[in-house]
Amino acid sequence: MLDFLSDELRRDPYPLFAQARSDFPVLHEPGSGMWLLFDYDSVKRALNDHESFSSAVETPTGRAPDWLVFSDPPRHSKLRAIVMRAFTPRSIASLEPRVRELSRGLLEPVLERGELDLVADYSAPLPMMVIAELLGIPVEDRQRFMHWAEVIMTLSYTISGGEEAAHAMSENAVVKEEMRAYFDDLAAQRRSAPKDDLLTRLVEAEVDGERLTPNEFLGFFQLLLSAGTETTTNLINNTLLCLLEHPDQLARLRAEPRLLPSAIEEVLRYRTPAQMVFRSTKVDVELHGQVIPAGKLVLVMVGSANRDATKFQDADRFDITRDPNPHIAFGHGIHFCLGAALSRLEGRVALADLLERLKGIQLASTEPWVPRKALNVLGPARLPLRFEPIRRNPQAGSQAPEKAV
């Protein structure tokens, strides 16, 4: 199989993606039997053509988890309708003041140090704390949640089979039972004493007299704890990387903060957090003169599609003012990410806070960054940064950047 899993390629897959779109936009990998789609039109079709492509995939180690993203209509339609009753735009928008508080609480302890690991100190804990707030459960449980999320994301190793895949499946089985006991208990609490939180709304939500089954309930939270946090973590990390690699764009964003939403959309395109999704063919599918037989696992390379020069002018240029920007980082069609609004909200609050409070940001290491564990995402496992430390004035309670010597 093409070594998409090497650290070097996972840091920068884009030269290979460009070659693939030019030379083999639809690629059969004989070693694994999988097919890979690289160009924008093929990727978008795979995301949207539910007559030809199924989301209920099977990897070399077995069937994918029982999650909303791995289901097809009509079951998908029922599950999504129930979840949408609880996961409302209003409930997400109402989180903004609290997200801001959580962000500032994470940054406050590092301001005097003048350095931080963006991932460990900020971008990983923030979305986990937000999920805890959304669910209405103790923030102090976030360490347990972060462990669960990390284990769940290693399920990406199942695409390669072998010992790593077997280990990922074994670890996930243990975590799944831990989560089942935890959320079954919380669901019982909400039934007896409802609260104004997502858990209560999910327990009570129904469509046509149907509610989520215990397995569906668990599957949603597995998805929320993994994809719902990992995407935002990588969005924050990748934005800082993009801006530091393109100082002209960083300077412009500092001068024009109103461009932040546009900058976030460009990061989602330019350095897509979730690089690939999985589909399987229901029927024989012809693309670019090749026929993908029915029943084959397909890797849909969203990260490559978002750099397709036939859809994006100067596709390899990072431009925070890009318009139009029809990226498909959050999917397309009926599987468009339910958490997109939440991720954008967190990204906007986090990046505004980071740029406002951390002056003179620069990378604190010249070593190539190590990719995160999940094979299907793009972003660093650690990102050490330096910035101008803020000296506190104990008498006035004020803060001011230390002057450079």
C-alpha positions as CSV (number, residue, x, y, z in Angstrom):
1,M,0.0,0.0,0.0
2,L,1.1,3.6,-0.6
3,D,2.7,4.7,2.6
4,F,0.1,7.3,3.6
5,L,0.9,6.5,7.2
6,S,4.5,7.6,7.4
7,D,5.1,10.7,9.6
8,E,6.6,12.6,6.8
9,L,3.7,12.1,4.5
10,R,1.1,12.7,7.2
11,R,2.8,16.1,7.9
12,D,2.5,17.1,4.3
13,P,0.5,14.8,2.0
14,Y,-0.2,17.6,-0.5
15,P,2.6,17.0,-3.1
16,L,1.5,13.4,-3.4
17,F,-2.2,14.4,-3.6
18,A,-1.3,16.8,-6.5
19,Q,0.4,13.9,-8.3
20,A,-2.5,11.6,-7.6
21,R,-5.1,14.0,-8.9
22,S,-3.0,14.4,-12.1
23,D,-1.9,10.8,-12.7
24,F,-4.3,8.5,-10.9
25,P,-7.4,10.3,-9.4
26,V,-9.0,6.9,-8.8
27,L,-6.4,4.5,-7.5
28,H,-6.8,0.8,-6.7
29,E,-4.3,-0.4,-4.0
30,P,-3.9,-4.1,-4.8
31,G,-2.3,-5.0,-1.5
32,S,-5.3,-4.1,0.6
33,G,-8.0,-4.2,-2.1
34,M,-9.0,-0.6,-1.3
35,W,-9.8,2.2,-3.7
36,L,-8.8,5.8,-3.1
37,L,-10.5,8.9,-4.6
38,F,-8.4,12.1,-4.9
39,D,-10.2,14.7,-7.1
40,Y,-12.9,17.0,-6.0
41,D,-15.7,15.7,-8.2
42,S,-15.1,12.1,-7.3
43,V,-14.9,12.8,-3.6
44,K,-18.0,14.9,-3.6
45,R,-19.9,12.2,-5.5
46,A,-18.9,9.6,-3.0
47,L,-20.1,11.8,-0.2
48,N,-23.4,12.5,-1.8
49,D,-24.4,9.6,-4.0
50,H,-26.1,7.2,-1.5
51,E,-27.4,4.9,-4.2
52,S,-23.8,4.0,-5.2
53,F,-21.8,4.5,-2.0
54,S,-22.6,3.2,1.4
55,S,-21.5,4.7,4.7
56,A,-22.0,1.4,6.5
57,V,-18.5,0.2,5.8
58,E,-16.5,-2.8,6.7
59,T,-12.8,-2.5,7.3
60,P,-10.2,-5.4,7.2
61,T,-11.0,-6.0,10.9
62,G,-14.8,-6.0,10.6
63,R,-17.8,-3.7,10.6
64,A,-17.4,0.0,11.5
65,P,-18.8,1.2,14.8
66,D,-22.5,1.7,15.3
67,W,-22.4,5.4,14.7
68,L,-24.5,7.9,12.8
69,V,-21.8,8.6,10.3
70,F,-21.6,4.8,9.5
71,S,-25.3,4.4,8.7
72,D,-27.4,4.8,5.5
73,P,-31.0,5.9,4.9
74,P,-33.5,5.2,6.2
75,R,-31.8,4.4,9.5
76,H,-29.5,7.4,9.1
77,S,-32.5,9.7,8.5
78,K,-34.2,8.6,11.7
79,L,-31.0,8.8,13.9
80,R,-30.1,12.2,12.5
81,A,-33.6,13.6,13.0
82,I,-33.6,12.5,16.7
83,V,-30.2,13.9,17.4
84,M,-31.0,17.2,15.6
85,R,-34.0,17.6,18.0
86,A,-31.4,17.8,20.8
87,F,-28.3,19.2,19.1
88,T,-29.9,22.5,18.1
89,P,-28.3,25.7,16.8
90,R,-29.7,27.6,19.7
91,S,-28.1,25.2,22.3
92,I,-24.8,25.5,20.5
93,A,-24.9,29.3,20.1
94,S,-25.7,29.7,23.8
95,L,-22.4,28.1,24.7
96,E,-20.3,31.0,23.4
97,P,-19.9,33.0,26.7
98,R,-18.9,29.8,28.5
99,V,-16.4,28.8,25.7
100,R,-14.8,32.2,26.2
101,E,-14.5,31.6,29.9
102,L,-13.0,28.2,29.5
103,S,-10.5,29.5,26.9
104,R,-9.3,32.3,29.2
105,G,-9.1,29.9,32.1
106,L,-6.7,27.7,30.1
107,L,-4.6,30.6,28.9
108,E,-4.3,32.4,32.2
109,P,-1.8,30.0,33.9
110,V,0.6,30.2,30.9
111,L,0.7,33.9,30.2
112,E,3.7,34.6,32.6
113,R,5.7,31.7,31.2
114,G,5.9,33.0,27.7
115,E,5.6,29.5,26.3
116,L,3.1,26.6,26.1
117,D,2.4,23.4,24.3
118,L,-0.6,24.5,22.3
119,V,-2.0,21.0,22.2
120,A,-1.6,19.8,25.8
121,D,-2.2,23.2,27.4
122,Y,-5.0,24.4,25.2
123,S,-6.3,22.9,22.0
124,A,-7.0,19.4,23.3
125,P,-8.6,20.3,26.7
126,L,-10.8,23.1,25.4
127,P,-13.1,21.1,23.1
128,M,-13.3,18.4,25.7
129,M,-14.4,20.9,28.3
130,V,-16.9,22.3,25.9
131,I,-18.4,18.9,25.3
132,A,-18.6,18.4,29.1
133,E,-20.5,21.7,29.3
134,L,-22.8,20.7,26.5
135,L,-23.6,17.4,28.0
136,G,-24.1,18.8,31.5
137,I,-21.5,16.6,33.2
138,P,-18.6,17.5,35.5
139,V,-15.7,19.2,33.7
140,E,-13.3,17.3,36.0
141,D,-14.2,14.2,34.1
142,R,-12.4,15.6,31.0
143,Q,-9.3,13.5,31.6
144,R,-11.3,10.3,31.4
145,F,-13.0,11.7,28.3
146,M,-9.7,12.6,26.7
147,H,-8.5,9.0,27.3
148,W,-11.7,7.6,25.8
149,A,-11.4,9.9,22.8
150,E,-7.8,9.0,22.1
151,V,-8.6,5.3,22.2
152,I,-11.6,5.7,19.9
153,M,-9.6,7.6,17.3
154,T,-7.1,4.8,17.1
155,L,-9.9,2.8,15.4
156,S,-8.5,4.5,12.2
157,Y,-5.7,1.8,12.4
158,T,-8.3,-0.8,11.4
159,I,-7.9,0.3,7.8
160,S,-4.4,-1.3,7.7
161,G,-5.2,-4.6,9.5
162,G,-2.5,-6.5,11.4
163,E,-1.3,-6.2,15.0
164,E,-2.0,-2.5,15.4
165,A,-5.5,-2.9,14.2
166,A,-6.1,-5.8,16.6
167,H,-4.8,-3.8,19.5
168,A,-7.0,-0.8,18.6
169,M,-10.1,-3.1,18.5
170,S,-9.2,-4.6,21.9
171,E,-8.6,-1.3,23.6
172,N,-11.8,0.1,22.1
173,A,-13.9,-2.8,23.4
174,V,-12.8,-2.0,27.0
175,V,-13.5,1.7,26.6
176,K,-16.9,1.0,25.0
177,E,-18.0,-0.9,28.1
178,E,-16.7,1.8,30.4
179,M,-18.6,4.4,28.4
180,R,-21.7,2.3,28.3
181,A,-21.8,2.1,32.1
182,Y,-21.1,5.8,32.5
183,F,-23.7,7.1,30.1
184,D,-26.4,4.5,31.1
185,D,-26.1,5.9,34.6
186,L,-26.3,9.5,33.4
187,A,-29.3,8.7,31.2
188,A,-31.1,7.2,34.1
189,Q,-30.3,10.3,36.2
190,R,-31.8,12.6,33.5
191,R,-34.9,10.5,33.2
192,S,-35.6,10.9,36.9
193,A,-34.3,14.5,37.2
194,P,-34.2,16.3,33.8
195,K,-31.8,19.2,33.3
196,D,-31.3,21.8,30.7
197,D,-28.6,20.0,28.9
198,L,-27.9,17.9,25.8
199,L,-28.1,14.6,27.7
200,T,-31.7,15.4,28.8
201,R,-32.7,16.5,25.4
202,L,-31.3,13.3,23.8
203,V,-33.1,11.1,26.4
204,E,-36.4,12.9,25.7
205,A,-36.0,13.4,21.9
206,E,-38.1,11.3,19.6
207,V,-39.3,11.1,16.0
208,D,-42.5,9.3,15.0
209,G,-42.6,7.8,18.5
210,E,-39.1,6.4,18.3
211,R,-36.2,7.3,20.6
212,L,-32.6,6.4,20.5
213,T,-31.9,2.8,21.6
214,P,-29.1,2.3,24.2
215,N,-26.6,1.3,21.5
216,E,-27.5,4.4,19.4
217,F,-27.3,6.6,22.5
218,L,-23.8,5.2,23.2
219,G,-22.7,5.5,19.5
220,F,-23.6,9.1,19.4
221,F,-21.4,9.9,22.4
222,Q,-18.5,7.9,21.1
223,L,-18.8,10.0,17.9
224,L,-19.1,13.2,19.9
225,L,-16.1,12.5,22.1
226,S,-13.9,11.6,19.2
227,A,-14.7,13.5,16.0
228,G,-16.4,16.3,18.0
229,T,-13.2,17.1,19.8
230,E,-10.4,15.9,17.4
231,T,-11.7,18.2,14.6
232,T,-11.7,21.3,16.7
233,T,-8.3,20.5,18.3
234,N,-6.7,20.2,14.8
235,L,-8.6,23.2,13.5
236,I,-6.9,25.3,16.2
237,N,-3.5,23.7,15.8
238,N,-3.6,23.9,12.0
239,T,-4.6,27.6,12.1
240,L,-1.6,28.5,14.2
241,L,0.6,26.5,11.9
242,C,-0.8,28.1,8.7
243,L,-0.5,31.6,10.2
244,L,3.1,31.1,11.4
245,E,4.1,29.7,8.0
246,H,2.4,32.7,6.3
247,P,3.4,35.7,8.4
248,D,1.8,38.1,5.8
249,Q,-1.6,36.5,6.4
250,L,-1.0,36.6,10.2
251,A,-0.2,40.3,10.0
252,R,-3.3,40.9,7.9
253,L,-5.5,39.0,10.3
254,R,-4.2,41.0,13.3
255,A,-4.9,44.2,11.4
256,E,-8.4,43.0,10.3
257,P,-9.9,40.7,13.0
258,R,-13.2,40.7,11.0
259,L,-11.4,38.3,8.6
260,L,-11.3,35.5,11.3
261,P,-14.3,33.6,10.0
262,S,-12.9,33.6,6.5
263,A,-9.5,32.6,7.8
264,I,-11.0,29.6,9.6
265,E,-12.8,28.5,6.4
266,E,-9.4,28.7,4.5
267,V,-7.7,26.6,7.2
268,L,-10.5,24.0,6.9
269,R,-9.7,23.9,3.1
270,Y,-6.0,24.3,3.1
271,R,-5.2,22.0,6.0
272,T,-8.3,19.9,6.4
273,P,-8.5,18.4,9.9
274,A,-10.2,15.2,8.8
275,Q,-8.3,14.1,5.7
276,M,-10.3,11.1,4.7
277,V,-13.7,9.3,5.2
278,F,-14.8,5.8,4.4
279,R,-17.3,4.5,2.0
280,S,-18.1,1.2,0.3
281,T,-19.5,0.6,-3.1
282,K,-23.1,-0.7,-3.3
283,V,-22.8,-1.3,-7.1
284,D,-20.1,-1.1,-9.7
285,V,-19.1,2.5,-10.0
286,E,-17.3,4.0,-13.0
287,L,-15.0,7.0,-12.3
288,H,-12.3,8.4,-14.7
289,G,-12.6,5.4,-16.9
290,Q,-12.1,2.9,-14.1
291,V,-14.7,0.6,-12.6
292,I,-14.8,0.1,-8.8
293,P,-16.6,-3.2,-8.2
294,A,-19.4,-3.4,-5.8
295,G,-18.6,-4.2,-2.2
296,K,-15.2,-2.5,-2.1
297,L,-13.9,-0.2,0.7
298,V,-13.2,3.3,-0.6
299,L,-11.0,5.9,1.0
300,V,-12.5,9.3,0.1
301,M,-9.6,11.8,0.3
302,V,-11.3,15.0,1.4
303,G,-8.0,16.7,2.1
304,S,-6.9,16.2,-1.5
305,A,-10.2,17.3,-2.9
306,N,-9.9,20.6,-1.0
307,R,-6.7,21.4,-2.9
308,D,-8.0,20.5,-6.4
309,A,-7.0,23.3,-8.8
310,T,-10.0,22.7,-11.0
311,K,-12.2,24.0,-8.1
312,F,-9.9,26.4,-6.3
313,Q,-7.9,29.2,-7.9
314,D,-4.2,29.0,-6.8
315,A,-5.3,26.0,-4.7
316,D,-1.9,25.7,-2.9
317,R,-1.9,29.3,-1.8
318,F,-3.1,30.1,1.7
319,D,-5.4,33.1,1.4
320,I,-7.5,34.1,4.4
321,T,-9.7,36.3,2.1
322,R,-10.5,33.4,-0.3
323,D,-14.0,33.8,-1.8
324,P,-15.7,31.7,-3.0
325,N,-14.4,28.8,-0.9
326,P,-16.6,25.7,-1.5
327,H,-14.5,23.3,0.6
328,I,-16.0,20.1,1.8
329,A,-14.0,19.7,5.1
330,F,-17.3,19.0,7.0
331,G,-18.6,16.6,4.3
332,H,-21.5,17.2,2.0
333,G,-25.2,16.1,1.7
334,I,-27.0,14.2,4.4
335,H,-23.8,13.4,6.2
336,F,-22.8,17.0,6.6
337,C,-21.2,17.2,10.0
338,L,-23.7,17.9,12.8
339,G,-20.9,19.5,14.8
340,A,-19.7,21.9,12.2
341,A,-21.4,24.9,13.9
342,L,-19.9,24.0,17.2
343,S,-16.4,23.5,15.8
344,R,-16.6,26.8,14.0
345,L,-17.8,28.6,17.2
346,E,-15.0,27.1,19.3
347,G,-12.4,27.9,16.6
348,R,-13.5,31.5,16.3
349,V,-13.5,32.1,20.1
350,A,-10.2,30.2,20.6
351,L,-8.3,31.9,17.8
352,A,-9.5,35.4,18.7
353,D,-8.3,34.8,22.3
354,L,-5.0,33.4,21.2
355,L,-4.2,36.2,18.8
356,E,-5.4,38.9,21.3
357,R,-3.5,37.6,24.3
358,L,-0.3,36.0,22.8
359,K,1.9,38.5,21.1
360,G,5.0,37.6,19.2
361,I,4.0,34.0,18.7
362,Q,6.6,31.7,17.2
363,L,7.4,28.0,17.0
364,A,9.5,27.0,20.0
365,S,11.1,24.0,18.1
366,T,12.7,23.5,14.8
367,E,12.1,19.8,14.9
368,P,9.4,18.4,12.5
369,W,6.2,18.0,14.5
370,V,4.9,14.5,15.2
371,P,1.4,13.7,13.8
372,R,-1.5,12.9,16.0
373,K,-2.3,9.2,16.6
374,A,-5.4,9.0,14.4
375,L,-4.4,8.1,10.9
376,N,-7.3,9.9,9.2
377,V,-6.6,13.4,10.6
378,L,-4.0,16.1,10.0
379,G,-2.4,17.9,12.8
380,P,0.4,17.8,15.4
381,A,0.5,15.8,18.6
382,R,2.5,18.6,20.3
383,L,3.1,22.2,19.2
384,P,5.5,24.1,21.5
385,L,5.1,27.9,21.1
386,R,6.9,30.9,22.5
387,F,5.4,34.4,22.9
388,E,6.0,37.6,24.8
389,P,5.4,36.8,28.5
390,I,2.9,38.9,30.4
391,R,4.2,40.4,33.6
392,R,1.6,40.8,36.3
393,N,1.3,43.9,38.5
394,P,0.2,42.5,41.9
395,Q,-0.8,45.9,43.2
396,A,-2.9,47.0,40.2
397,G,-3.9,43.6,39.1
398,S,-3.0,44.5,35.6
399,Q,-0.9,42.7,33.0
400,A,1.6,43.9,30.5
401,P,3.9,42.3,28.1
402,E,7.5,42.2,29.2
403,K,9.7,44.5,27.1
404,A,12.4,42.7,25.1
405,V,15.9,43.2,26.3
